[in-house]
Structures are given as structure tokens and as C-alpha cells.
Amino acid sequence: MTRFLFVISLLLCTSAASAQQQPGHDACARDVSRFCRAVMNNGDGAVLACLKQNRTRLSKGCDKVLTDHGQ
């Protein structure tokens, strides 16, 4: 789960305050648990790649977080 939090923080602007990062985490937490659980321990890049591979299945909120951050 720690790696997931790091991935989401990478997606968000690094200059954003922690309070602003929480919505991105909340938006993708369920999607990561649902689609990417098997790769959560394989590094941040693996989780991000998994989210991208499952793009059509992601929640609207998580898809928006990825899109808003150039992913």
C-alpha cells in the first residue's frame, strides 16, 4: 500500500500540499486494489503501468486523475 501511495503522489504535482494529494489517492485506491493488487509490490512503475493497461475499466475519478497528470 505504501508503494501505491507513492505512485499516486507521483501522479500529482509534487508541489501540491498533502491535502490536495488525498483526492487522487482516494480516486484510485479501489482501482489499484481491484485491478493491480498482484503488482503492488513490484514497484511504482508496475502499478502505473497496470492502471494504464486497465484504463477502460477504471473508475471515472481515477481515469480523470491519470488524465489530469499526463498519463
GIJO-V510156 format. One record per residue. N is the residue number from 1. RES is the residue in three letters. PHI is phi in radians with two decimals (* if undefined). D_FIRST is the distance of its C-alpha to the first C-alpha in Angstrom with 1 decimal. Layout:
n=N res=RES phi=PHI d_first=D_FIRST
n=N res=RES phi=PHI d_first=D_FIRST
This chain:
n=1 res=MET phi=* d_first=0.0
n=2 res=THR phi=-1.07 d_first=3.8
n=3 res=ARG phi=-1.10 d_first=5.4
n=4 res=PHE phi=-1.06 d_first=5.0
n=5 res=LEU phi=-1.05 d_first=6.4
n=6 res=PHE phi=-1.17 d_first=8.7
n=7 res=VAL phi=-1.06 d_first=9.9
n=8 res=ILE phi=-1.10 d_first=10.8
n=9 res=SER phi=-1.15 d_first=12.5
n=10 res=LEU phi=-1.16 d_first=14.3
n=11 res=LEU phi=-1.20 d_first=15.6
n=12 res=LEU phi=-1.58 d_first=17.0
n=13 res=CYS phi=-0.99 d_first=19.9
n=14 res=THR phi=-1.17 d_first=19.3
n=15 res=SER phi=-1.53 d_first=22.1
n=16 res=ALA phi=-1.25 d_first=20.7
n=17 res=ALA phi=-1.29 d_first=20.2
n=18 res=SER phi=-0.98 d_first=16.9
n=19 res=ALA phi=-1.10 d_first=18.4
n=20 res=GLN phi=-1.37 d_first=19.0
n=21 res=GLN phi=-1.37 d_first=15.4
n=22 res=GLN phi=-1.00 d_first=14.1
n=23 res=PRO phi=-1.03 d_first=16.0
n=24 res=GLY phi=-1.14 d_first=14.3
n=25 res=HIS phi=-1.08 d_first=10.8
n=26 res=ASP phi=-1.08 d_first=12.5
n=27 res=ALA phi=-1.17 d_first=14.5
n=28 res=CYS phi=-1.89 d_first=11.9
n=29 res=ALA phi=-0.99 d_first=9.1
n=30 res=ARG phi=-1.17 d_first=11.5
n=31 res=ASP phi=-1.13 d_first=12.6
n=32 res=VAL phi=-1.11 d_first=9.4
n=33 res=SER phi=-1.09 d_first=9.1
n=34 res=ARG phi=-1.32 d_first=12.8
n=35 res=PHE phi=-1.86 d_first=13.7
n=36 res=CYS phi=-2.16 d_first=11.1
n=37 res=ARG phi=-0.96 d_first=9.3
n=38 res=ALA phi=-1.14 d_first=11.7
n=39 res=VAL phi=-1.93 d_first=10.9
n=40 res=MET phi=-1.03 d_first=7.1
n=41 res=ASN phi=-1.63 d_first=8.3
n=42 res=ASN phi=-1.69 d_first=11.4
n=43 res=GLY phi=1.87 d_first=10.7
n=44 res=ASP phi=-1.12 d_first=10.6
n=45 res=GLY phi=-1.10 d_first=13.9
n=46 res=ALA phi=-1.17 d_first=13.2
n=47 res=VAL phi=-1.17 d_first=10.7
n=48 res=LEU phi=-1.09 d_first=13.4
n=49 res=ALA phi=-1.07 d_first=16.1
n=50 res=CYS phi=-1.10 d_first=14.7
n=51 res=LEU phi=-1.04 d_first=14.7
n=52 res=LYS phi=-1.15 d_first=18.2
n=53 res=GLN phi=-1.15 d_first=19.4
n=54 res=ASN phi=-1.78 d_first=18.6
n=55 res=ARG phi=-0.88 d_first=20.1
n=56 res=THR phi=-1.24 d_first=22.8
n=57 res=ARG phi=-1.77 d_first=20.5
n=58 res=LEU phi=-1.22 d_first=18.1
n=59 res=SER phi=-1.12 d_first=18.8
n=60 res=LYS phi=-1.06 d_first=21.3
n=61 res=GLY phi=-1.13 d_first=19.0
n=62 res=CYS phi=-1.20 d_first=16.4
n=63 res=ASP phi=-1.03 d_first=19.3
n=64 res=LYS phi=-1.14 d_first=20.9
n=65 res=VAL phi=-1.05 d_first=18.1
n=66 res=LEU phi=-1.10 d_first=18.3
n=67 res=THR phi=-1.09 d_first=22.0
n=68 res=ASP phi=-1.09 d_first=22.4
n=69 res=HIS phi=-1.99 d_first=20.7
n=70 res=GLY phi=1.27 d_first=22.7
n=71 res=GLN phi=-1.87 d_first=20.5
